[in-house]
Amino acid sequence: MGDGRIDGNWEASWERLVDWIYQVAPGVLGAKDLRATALGENVGELSRLYNRQEQGATAGGSFSDVSSAQDAGFLAAKLRFFSARDVAKFWGPLVELAQAPGFVPPADLAQGAADSDQGAAPFRVLDLGAGLGTATWSFVEWLRSTAPHVQAVDVTAVDSSSGALRVMERLAASAGTMGWPKVTLKTRVADLRERPVNDVAPTGGFDVVLLGSTLNEWLDLSDSGVPEFEPIAARLEQCVKTLRPGGAVVVVEPALRRVARMLHGVRDLLVARDNGVFVFGPCLTDRPCPMLGSDRHWCHGEKPWRMPQGLGELARGAGLRDQKVTYSYLTLRGEEGHLGDAVGGEKDLFRVVGSRLRHKGRSEWRVCGDGCSRLDEVAADGVLDGESETNGPARMVQLKRDRNSGSSDVQDIQRGDVIACASVGSKNRELRLGSESTLQRIHFPLDR
Ligand SMILES: C[S@@+](CC[C@H](N)C(=O)[O-])C[C@H]1O[C@@H](n2cnc3c(N)ncnc32)[C@H](O)[C@@H]1O
């Protein structure tokens, strides 16, 4: 498979979603719709509010105050900009999830069921903190492109804001032109801080649970600035219990240091608790998260996608970035197995968790994976602990003189990639790609 095939598909899907949102927005928002300067001003203002609250600068405020604001201008900004932008953030985790055994029903099974008297069972989605349905629309578009044999999707959307759910209902009623499976939507107004997940959704009934940029709001991280891992882990355990066998919980959050590090801490807690919750991605290993070794680091996904045109103009007008999509995420399942397991083979798999640096005849980048165990002895000797600069994820290094045809993919490495390496050595505190080493970027879905 050539580079960028997945990204190319998604850019087309992203444009479809944005076109749809722009087409239906006047009918969905009615008198609350805005365009041009007024829209741009509200996008800028809402963005400033999100930022101030992320920095904890608004006394007594929380993300949810902004999220639940039903101000007409903000509603238009949320749909026409923030939702239209954030649909892109689910794609990376979803492409990876397609590798999870048993997640997508095989086409022949679905066809068999469709031919039987009962017809094919719908795919069942639980969207928690659904807002305007951003995560759901992204997921349904992904199903259309990835599993076109899925004919029906039942969505249960839960949010504390009845106004947001009303907009989501209007969007669902306008989905007929998208070529999606038939979407049936049930909405429930509930405060997920107060109600356990199994109180709002039945146990064992869902194929996927989606949480888009909401977890940090339920838990009011902005109040103390100190993430409390325990209640978040408990909520996510409840989410996994609502899954049917083979299902998955996908949590997507902004690529902000504090929020991403909250996910790392929760992930470590879930792994340590061994309570029937397994991390499928982004981690390729159950080793403790190396990001927590130093607060300078956090793991996030990054895609070099330029926003569709109208959206890009709005972003630039509001002083926001339009050239890449960033997010942090955690994919959980009730079955054991990491993303990389399907790759198989003798090679070591690593996740690239930092940007590539080039200087003085060497390229280096930060990685995470079981192969980092080569450095454990050095760490145990205290060499790593003694130097804060080297705490955090392992460095992988290739010297210019060691470049070879088996590692030409090094040139294309980007943050978030999964790479398969053979004959990796270690020297001092670093993993070394020597002249005998090979490195290959893994593309999902896998070529089989
Ligand atoms: C930033 S929006 C994200 C919406 C959507 N999931 C997405 O991916 O764009 C956060 C949503 O979480 C909801 N939310 C915040 N706190 C909540 C709570 N305690 N219970 C239920 N929903 C909550 C807000 O009302 C809002 O719709």
The ligand as a Gaussian input file, in Angstrom:
#p B3LYP/6-31G(d) Opt

LIG

0 1
 C      -16.877000      19.544000      23.909000
 S      -18.458000      18.805000      23.826000
 C      -18.113000      17.380000      22.854000
 C      -19.311000      16.929000      22.090000
 C      -19.081000      15.745000      21.175000
 N      -18.997000      14.504000      21.922000
 C      -17.822000      15.889000      20.322000
 O      -17.088000      14.897000      20.167000
 O      -17.602000      16.965000      19.765000
 C      -18.664000      18.070000      25.420000
 C      -20.059000      17.539000      25.652000
 O      -20.066000      16.861000      26.919000
 C      -21.286000      17.195000      27.577000
 N      -21.104000      17.035000      29.018000
 C      -20.278000      17.735000      29.821000
 N      -20.413000      17.352000      31.108000
 C      -21.355000      16.368000      31.092000
 C      -21.944000      15.585000      32.115000
 N      -21.594000      15.719000      33.390000
 N      -22.900000      14.688000      31.775000
 C      -23.265000      14.545000      30.470000
 N      -22.748000      15.268000      29.467000
 C      -21.802000      16.180000      29.775000
 C      -21.532000      18.643000      27.183000
 O      -22.879000      19.030000      27.364000
 C      -21.099000      18.635000      25.729000
 O      -22.159000      18.361000      24.870000

